Amino acid sequence: MTEITKGLFGASKDIFQNNKGSILRTVIYTIGHFAIAITVLMLVADVSFMIALTDAIVEPLANSIWYFILDKWWASKLKK
């Protein structure tokens, strides 16, 4: 294994270990958001499943990044 690969895996492991709770909540939120977005788009906007699926993947991914940042900030304020 190269030094770069070892460094990347080590850094990834550290990030995961230090953020387990936030990562788990983010993943659960994202999966739920996919299902809700597909359902709402198909019922309200009357779009096809493929269009709803595309939007349901792209938009929640952006939201999940936002949620992770918000959760980390929120948790940092509770510690003080």
N, C-alpha and C positions, 0 to 999 in steps of 0.2 A: 504494500500500500504506500502511496506517495505521501509526502509530508502534507501537501495541500489537502488530500482526501482525508487524512487523519484529523487535520485541523477543522475541516468542514463537519465531519461526523462528531467530533468533540464539541464544537460550538453548538451544533444542532441538539445534541444530548443535553448540554447545559441549559439551552433555551427551553427545551421541553421540561426538564426537571424543575426549573424556576417558574414555569407558567402552566403547570398541569391543570389547575382549576379553570383558569381563563380559557385555555385551549379547549377543554371539554365543553364548557358552556358555549363557546363560540361554535363548535361543531354541531352541537344539539340545536342551537338557534338556527344555524344555516340550513340544516336538513328540514326543520319545520318550516322555515321560510320558503324553501323550494316547493314543498307540497301546498302550502297556502297560496303562494303566488300563481302556481299552475291552475289551481281550482278557481281562484278569483278571476283570473284573466279569461279562462274558458267560459265562466258563467256571466260575468259582467260585460266584458269587451267582445264576447262571441268570436274569439280567435281560435285558430286551429291548435291542436295539441303541440305541434312542432314550434310554432311561434311562441306559445305560452311557455314551453320548455326552455327555449332560448332565452327569453326574458327572465324566466324564473331562475336561471343559472347565473346570468351576468349580473343582474341587479343585486341579488343576495350576496354574491361574492364581494361586491363593493361594500355592502352593508356589514358583512362579517368582519371586514378589515376595520371599518369604523367602530363596530362594537368592541373588538379586541382592544383598540386604542382607548376607547371610553372606559372599558372595564379596568384596564391597567391604571389609568388616571384616577378613577374612582377608588380603587383599592389603595392606591398610594395616599389618598387624602384620608381614608379611614384609619390608617396606621399612625397618623400624626396626632 
